[in-house]
Amino acid sequence: MTELAVSDMTLMAKTIALVEAASFRLAPGELVVLLGPNGAGKTSLLRGALGLQKPASGVAALDGVNTSALSAMQRARNLAYLPQIRPLAWPNRVRDVVALGRFSHGAALGRLKGADADAVERAIIACDLVRFAARRTDTLSGGELARVHCARAFAAEAPLFIADEPTAALDPRHQFRIMDLIRDYVGRGGGALVVLHDIHLAARYATRLIWMKDKRILADGSFAETVTADRLETVYGVKARVNGLTVEMDGAL
């Protein structure tokens, strides 16, 4: 079983700490949501875990192998990554964008066959993009384009999936749609780590929550274990009431 393990990892930008002494694990069968205010260090934590930035201390390892030592192809085959900013250099067809997810397997754009073609087709079907497959991406709505980016990541068929705010700027229906896709991916045997800002989405989908503030992980556990009025006040500076899986925000302190 593929497992990502981050142990006591600190990331620095010159003399500025981006993440301090962070530890967590991610394995297939989990949908882990990373929560915290803007500037908490969430994106930096993802980049360090992926090996895209070398830690100043500590380690991020995939099945015991330091992720910063992985080649780009090795990383992409094992850790599908959906960054917060997802630029498209030109308005390609949807199918061609999804096919980018197979580059780590040696596939060539426009010449997909065998397992690569099958993986792209599965991703297109899973993300309900069959009717858009021949469309240019600049003709799609924000929700449709978000599904295209998810399909590209899913096409890699990596055991682990890491997404930075995949529901940002989407309406509630499309937020649910994207999170449903990620939950289905986990149900098929994957493991996912997702940055969200919506506590209610986290309550609906997460098997585990990781809370960050001021570059540090404050808590890691289930909704029931980690979501309290005191924690919401500490992390977000808001008064709130917690009743089961329901959180009622009273406003900023």
C-alpha positions as CSV (number, residue, x, y, z in Angstrom):
1,M,0.0,0.0,0.0
2,T,1.4,3.4,-1.0
3,E,1.8,5.8,1.9
4,L,3.0,9.3,2.2
5,A,4.6,10.1,5.5
6,V,5.7,13.6,6.6
7,S,7.9,13.6,9.7
8,D,8.9,16.8,11.6
9,M,9.2,18.7,8.4
10,T,10.3,22.4,8.4
11,L,10.3,24.5,5.3
12,M,12.2,27.8,5.0
13,A,12.3,30.7,2.5
14,K,15.7,32.1,3.4
15,T,15.2,33.1,7.0
16,I,11.3,32.9,6.9
17,A,9.6,29.8,8.1
18,L,6.9,28.5,5.8
19,V,6.1,25.3,7.7
20,E,7.4,24.3,11.2
21,A,7.8,20.7,12.5
22,A,4.9,19.2,10.6
23,S,4.0,15.5,10.7
24,F,1.1,13.6,9.1
25,R,0.4,10.5,7.0
26,L,-1.8,9.9,4.0
27,A,-2.8,6.4,2.7
28,P,-5.3,5.0,0.3
29,G,-8.9,4.8,1.6
30,E,-8.6,8.3,3.3
31,L,-10.1,11.6,2.3
32,V,-8.1,14.0,4.4
33,V,-9.1,17.7,4.5
34,L,-6.5,20.4,5.4
35,L,-8.0,23.4,7.0
36,G,-6.6,26.7,8.2
37,P,-6.7,30.5,7.5
38,N,-5.0,32.2,4.7
39,G,-1.2,32.3,5.2
40,A,-1.3,29.3,7.6
41,G,1.2,27.4,5.4
42,K,-1.2,24.9,3.8
43,T,0.1,25.3,0.2
44,S,3.7,25.2,1.4
45,L,2.9,22.0,3.4
46,L,1.6,20.4,0.2
47,R,4.7,21.4,-1.8
48,G,7.0,20.1,0.8
49,A,5.1,16.8,1.1
50,L,5.3,16.4,-2.7
51,G,9.0,17.0,-2.7
52,L,8.6,20.2,-4.8
53,Q,10.5,22.1,-2.1
54,K,13.3,20.5,-0.1
55,P,12.8,20.7,3.7
56,A,15.2,22.5,5.9
57,S,14.8,19.7,8.4
58,G,12.6,16.6,8.7
59,V,11.5,14.4,5.8
60,A,8.6,13.7,3.5
61,A,8.7,10.1,2.2
62,L,6.7,8.0,-0.2
63,D,6.9,4.3,0.9
64,G,10.2,5.2,2.6
65,V,11.7,7.1,-0.3
66,N,12.4,10.8,0.2
67,T,9.9,12.7,-2.1
68,S,12.5,15.4,-3.0
69,A,14.7,12.6,-4.4
70,L,12.0,11.4,-6.8
71,S,12.1,12.2,-10.5
72,A,9.3,14.2,-11.9
73,M,8.0,11.0,-13.6
74,Q,8.2,8.9,-10.4
75,R,6.4,11.6,-8.5
76,A,3.6,12.0,-11.0
77,R,3.0,8.3,-11.2
78,N,2.4,8.1,-7.5
79,L,1.2,11.6,-6.4
80,A,-1.4,13.2,-8.7
81,Y,-1.3,17.0,-7.9
82,L,-4.0,19.6,-8.5
83,P,-2.4,23.0,-7.7
84,Q,-4.3,26.1,-6.6
85,I,-3.4,27.9,-9.9
86,R,-4.0,25.8,-13.0
87,P,-3.0,27.8,-16.1
88,L,-3.7,26.4,-19.5
89,A,-1.2,27.7,-22.1
90,W,-3.7,27.5,-24.9
91,P,-7.3,26.4,-25.3
92,N,-6.8,22.7,-26.1
93,R,-9.6,20.2,-26.5
94,V,-10.8,18.7,-23.3
95,R,-9.6,15.2,-24.2
96,D,-6.1,16.5,-24.9
97,V,-5.9,18.3,-21.5
98,V,-7.0,15.1,-19.7
99,A,-4.4,13.2,-21.7
100,L,-1.7,15.3,-20.0
101,G,-2.2,13.1,-17.0
102,R,-0.7,10.2,-18.8
103,F,2.6,11.9,-19.7
104,S,4.2,10.4,-16.6
105,H,3.5,7.0,-18.2
106,G,5.3,8.0,-21.4
107,A,2.2,8.7,-23.4
108,A,2.5,11.1,-26.3
109,L,-0.3,13.7,-27.0
110,G,-2.4,12.7,-29.9
111,R,-1.1,9.1,-30.0
112,L,-2.7,7.5,-27.0
113,K,-3.3,3.8,-27.2
114,G,-3.8,0.8,-25.0
115,A,-3.7,1.4,-21.2
116,D,-3.1,5.2,-21.7
117,A,-6.2,5.6,-23.9
118,D,-8.3,3.5,-21.5
119,A,-7.2,5.6,-18.5
120,V,-8.1,8.8,-20.2
121,E,-11.5,7.4,-21.2
122,R,-12.1,6.3,-17.6
123,A,-11.3,9.7,-16.3
124,I,-13.5,11.5,-18.8
125,I,-16.4,9.2,-17.9
126,A,-15.8,9.5,-14.1
127,C,-15.9,13.3,-14.4
128,D,-18.9,13.3,-16.7
129,L,-17.1,15.0,-19.5
130,V,-18.0,12.7,-22.4
131,R,-20.2,15.3,-24.1
132,F,-17.4,17.9,-23.7
133,A,-14.5,15.7,-24.9
134,A,-14.1,17.4,-28.2
135,R,-14.7,21.0,-26.9
136,R,-12.1,23.6,-26.4
137,T,-11.4,24.5,-22.8
138,D,-12.1,28.2,-23.4
139,T,-15.7,27.4,-24.1
140,L,-16.4,25.8,-20.7
141,S,-17.9,27.2,-17.5
142,G,-15.8,27.3,-14.4
143,G,-17.4,24.2,-13.0
144,E,-16.9,22.3,-16.2
145,L,-13.2,23.4,-16.3
146,A,-12.7,22.3,-12.7
147,R,-13.9,18.8,-13.7
148,V,-11.4,18.8,-16.6
149,H,-8.5,19.5,-14.2
150,C,-9.8,16.7,-11.9
151,A,-10.0,14.3,-14.8
152,R,-6.4,15.2,-15.8
153,A,-5.2,14.4,-12.4
154,F,-7.3,11.2,-12.2
155,A,-6.0,10.0,-15.6
156,A,-2.6,9.4,-14.0
157,E,-4.3,6.7,-11.9
158,A,-1.8,7.5,-9.1
159,P,-2.5,5.9,-5.7
160,L,-2.6,9.3,-4.0
161,F,-4.2,12.6,-5.0
162,I,-3.3,16.0,-3.5
163,A,-5.5,19.1,-4.4
164,D,-5.1,22.7,-3.3
165,E,-8.5,24.4,-3.0
166,P,-10.2,22.4,-5.8
167,T,-13.6,24.0,-5.1
168,A,-12.4,27.6,-5.0
169,A,-14.7,30.1,-6.8
170,L,-17.3,27.4,-7.5
171,D,-21.0,27.6,-6.7
172,P,-22.3,25.1,-4.1
173,R,-23.6,22.6,-6.7
174,H,-20.2,22.4,-8.4
175,Q,-18.4,22.3,-5.0
176,F,-20.4,19.2,-4.2
177,R,-19.8,17.8,-7.7
178,I,-16.0,18.1,-7.3
179,M,-15.9,16.7,-3.8
180,D,-18.1,13.8,-5.0
181,L,-15.5,13.0,-7.7
182,I,-12.7,13.0,-5.1
183,R,-14.8,10.8,-2.8
184,D,-15.4,8.4,-5.6
185,Y,-11.7,8.3,-6.4
186,V,-11.0,7.4,-2.7
187,G,-13.8,4.8,-2.9
188,R,-12.0,3.2,-5.9
189,G,-8.9,2.7,-3.7
190,G,-7.1,6.1,-3.8
191,G,-6.1,8.4,-1.0
192,A,-6.7,12.1,-1.1
193,L,-5.5,15.2,0.7
194,V,-7.5,18.3,-0.1
195,V,-7.2,21.9,1.1
196,L,-10.6,23.5,1.8
197,H,-12.0,26.6,3.5
198,D,-15.5,25.4,3.9
199,I,-16.1,23.6,7.3
200,H,-19.4,22.2,6.1
201,L,-17.8,20.6,3.0
202,A,-15.2,19.1,5.3
203,A,-17.8,17.7,7.6
204,R,-19.6,16.1,4.7
205,Y,-16.7,14.5,3.0
206,A,-13.6,14.1,5.2
207,T,-12.5,11.0,7.0
208,R,-9.9,13.0,8.8
209,L,-9.1,16.7,9.3
210,I,-5.7,18.4,9.6
211,W,-5.8,21.9,11.2
212,M,-3.0,24.5,10.6
213,K,-2.3,27.9,11.9
214,D,0.9,30.0,12.0
215,K,2.8,27.4,9.9
216,R,2.1,24.6,12.4
217,I,-0.3,21.6,12.5
218,L,-2.5,22.1,15.5
219,A,-4.6,18.9,15.3
220,D,-5.1,15.8,13.2
221,G,-8.2,13.6,13.6
222,S,-11.8,13.0,12.9
223,F,-14.4,15.8,12.8
224,A,-15.8,14.8,16.2
225,E,-12.3,14.8,17.7
226,T,-11.0,18.1,16.3
227,V,-13.9,20.4,15.6
228,T,-14.8,22.5,18.7
229,A,-15.8,26.0,19.4
230,D,-12.5,26.7,21.0
231,R,-10.6,25.4,17.9
232,L,-12.6,27.5,15.5
233,E,-11.9,30.5,17.7
234,T,-8.2,29.7,17.9
235,V,-7.8,29.0,14.2
236,Y,-10.2,31.4,12.5
237,G,-10.9,34.0,15.2
238,V,-14.7,33.4,15.0
239,K,-17.3,32.6,17.6
240,A,-19.1,29.4,16.7
241,R,-21.3,26.6,18.0
242,V,-20.8,23.0,17.1
243,N,-23.7,20.5,17.2
244,G,-22.7,17.1,15.8
245,L,-21.6,17.7,12.2
246,T,-23.2,21.2,12.1
247,V,-21.2,24.4,12.7
248,E,-22.9,27.7,13.2
249,M,-20.7,30.7,12.9
250,D,-21.7,33.7,15.0
251,G,-19.2,36.1,13.6
252,A,-15.6,37.5,13.9
253,L,-14.2,38.2,17.4
